[in-house]
Amino acid sequence: LWLVHRAMAAAMPRARERGLSAVAIRRSHHIGCLAVLVREAAEAGLVAQLWNSDPAGARMAPYGGTEPLFTPDPFAMGYPGTPNPVLVDISASITTTSMTRRKVAAGERFEHPWLLDAEGRPTDDPRVLEHTQPRGSLLPVGGTDHGHKGYGLALMNEALSQGLAGHGRRDAPGRWGGNVYLQLTDPAHFAGLEAFTQQTDHIAARARASRPIDPARPVRVPGDQAAHGIAEARAHGIRIDAATWQALRAEAERLRVPLPKEATA
């Protein structure tokens, strides 16, 4: 996270000067929520792309295979919008390692078969990812019938985050460490920021106005929920699930760090 903030600080003035700037990072630490990072650039009037992978991790099999090869390979894009920036934060896999672990800790199964067991059979059991031998894998975006899409996204991600950094799976790293590719674009060097937001705000407004399948759930644009969540958190605090809170409590006690007095489990 610290390294990406440094990369962002270095890339933003260069993007304003040249129109485009990019930074590749290898062997970083966990970079946290990608949407938070690209939001920083979007709020400054820039278009940000962020790609992240872990050459030492293997969670998702290539489409048609059964052996885990890729990590979930998340990526995000953020750009200026009205009333809030548009923040697309997704991954090449249908679900994530963190969500799988949360399901295992809670003794729950997924609502759909989003994983494969070691034989390549679809399953909703999160335990196959890390609690069986041989291990199963996460399904790529598109699932069993269109998983070539998620597979392609994983290849794109690792080409940018590992290929451009010159460090990746070929080096067989023995410990966890993320690779990052950050690219910033300044619309001012193209048609201009005003022209950019006229186009992006128009399509966002049309998307929000689209007749919803469920009237109780109107169409959102990525970033709307984040803006709502930020407003809610500022007003009412942050909700944390019981398993995560217990883990935070244990770490706080180990490190002798006081927890917020107003927080409750």
JOZIMO-V515193 format. One record per residue. N is the residue number from 0. OMEGA is omega as a letter, one per 30 degrees, with the letter a starting at -180 (999 if undefined). NEAR is the number of other ideal C-beta (glycine too) atoms within 10 Angstrom. Layout:
BEGIN
N:OMEGA:NEAR ; N:OMEGA:NEAR
END
This chain:
BEGIN
0:a:14 ; 1:a:9 ; 2:l:17 ; 3:l:25 ; 4:l:12 ; 5:l:12 ; 6:l:23 ; 7:a:20 ; 8:l:10 ; 9:a:12 ; 10:a:21 ; 11:l:19 ; 12:l:11 ; 13:l:15 ; 14:l:23 ; 15:a:16 ; 16:a:10 ; 17:a:11 ; 18:l:14 ; 19:l:14 ; 20:a:20 ; 21:l:16 ; 22:l:19 ; 23:a:19 ; 24:l:21 ; 25:l:20 ; 26:l:18 ; 27:l:19 ; 28:a:12 ; 29:a:10 ; 30:l:22 ; 31:a:11 ; 32:a:14 ; 33:a:25 ; 34:l:22 ; 35:a:17 ; 36:a:24 ; 37:l:30 ; 38:l:23 ; 39:a:17 ; 40:a:26 ; 41:l:21 ; 42:l:12 ; 43:l:16 ; 44:a:18 ; 45:l:24 ; 46:a:23 ; 47:l:26 ; 48:a:20 ; 49:a:26 ; 50:a:25 ; 51:l:27 ; 52:l:27 ; 53:a:26 ; 54:a:23 ; 55:a:17 ; 56:l:19 ; 57:a:15 ; 58:a:23 ; 59:l:31 ; 60:l:24 ; 61:a:18 ; 62:a:18 ; 63:a:10 ; 64:a:13 ; 65:a:16 ; 66:a:13 ; 67:l:20 ; 68:a:16 ; 69:l:27 ; 70:l:28 ; 71:l:28 ; 72:l:26 ; 73:l:22 ; 74:a:24 ; 75:l:22 ; 76:l:20 ; 77:l:28 ; 78:a:22 ; 79:l:20 ; 80:l:22 ; 81:g:12 ; 82:a:9 ; 83:l:19 ; 84:l:25 ; 85:a:24 ; 86:l:26 ; 87:a:16 ; 88:a:20 ; 89:l:17 ; 90:l:25 ; 91:l:27 ; 92:a:29 ; 93:l:21 ; 94:a:21 ; 95:l:16 ; 96:a:19 ; 97:l:10 ; 98:l:16 ; 99:l:25 ; 100:l:15 ; 101:l:15 ; 102:l:19 ; 103:a:17 ; 104:a:15 ; 105:a:12 ; 106:a:8 ; 107:l:11 ; 108:l:15 ; 109:a:16 ; 110:a:7 ; 111:l:12 ; 112:a:17 ; 113:l:21 ; 114:l:26 ; 115:l:24 ; 116:a:19 ; 117:l:15 ; 118:l:10 ; 119:l:14 ; 120:l:13 ; 121:a:14 ; 122:l:18 ; 123:a:14 ; 124:a:17 ; 125:a:26 ; 126:a:17 ; 127:a:21 ; 128:a:24 ; 129:a:13 ; 130:l:13 ; 131:l:12 ; 132:f:5 ; 133:a:12 ; 134:l:17 ; 135:a:28 ; 136:l:25 ; 137:l:28 ; 138:l:23 ; 139:l:28 ; 140:a:23 ; 141:l:17 ; 142:a:16 ; 143:a:14 ; 144:l:6 ; 145:a:12 ; 146:l:22 ; 147:l:14 ; 148:l:14 ; 149:l:26 ; 150:l:23 ; 151:l:15 ; 152:l:22 ; 153:l:26 ; 154:l:15 ; 155:a:14 ; 156:a:23 ; 157:l:23 ; 158:a:14 ; 159:a:23 ; 160:a:29 ; 161:a:23 ; 162:a:15 ; 163:l:19 ; 164:a:19 ; 165:l:11 ; 166:a:18 ; 167:a:20 ; 168:l:16 ; 169:a:10 ; 170:l:13 ; 171:l:8 ; 172:a:17 ; 173:a:7 ; 174:a:7 ; 175:l:13 ; 176:a:17 ; 177:l:23 ; 178:a:28 ; 179:l:25 ; 180:l:25 ; 181:l:26 ; 182:l:20 ; 183:l:26 ; 184:l:19 ; 185:l:22 ; 186:a:20 ; 187:l:16 ; 188:l:14 ; 189:l:13 ; 190:a:11 ; 191:a:11 ; 192:a:16 ; 193:l:10 ; 194:l:12 ; 195:a:20 ; 196:l:17 ; 197:a:12 ; 198:a:12 ; 199:l:19 ; 200:l:16 ; 201:a:10 ; 202:l:12 ; 203:l:21 ; 204:l:12 ; 205:l:10 ; 206:l:14 ; 207:a:13 ; 208:a:10 ; 209:a:9 ; 210:a:7 ; 211:l:12 ; 212:l:7 ; 213:a:6 ; 214:a:7 ; 215:a:5 ; 216:a:8 ; 217:a:12 ; 218:l:13 ; 219:l:13 ; 220:l:20 ; 221:a:19 ; 222:l:23 ; 223:a:19 ; 224:l:12 ; 225:l:19 ; 226:l:16 ; 227:a:12 ; 228:l:12 ; 229:l:13 ; 230:l:11 ; 231:a:12 ; 232:l:11 ; 233:a:9 ; 234:a:7 ; 235:a:8 ; 236:a:12 ; 237:l:10 ; 238:l:9 ; 239:a:14 ; 240:a:12 ; 241:a:10 ; 242:l:13 ; 243:a:12 ; 244:l:15 ; 245:l:13 ; 246:l:13 ; 247:l:15 ; 248:a:13 ; 249:l:10 ; 250:l:10 ; 251:l:13 ; 252:a:11 ; 253:a:8 ; 254:a:7 ; 255:l:6 ; 256:a:9 ; 257:l:7 ; 258:l:13 ; 259:a:9 ; 260:a:6 ; 261:a:6 ; 262:l:12 ; 263:a:9 ; 264:999:10
END
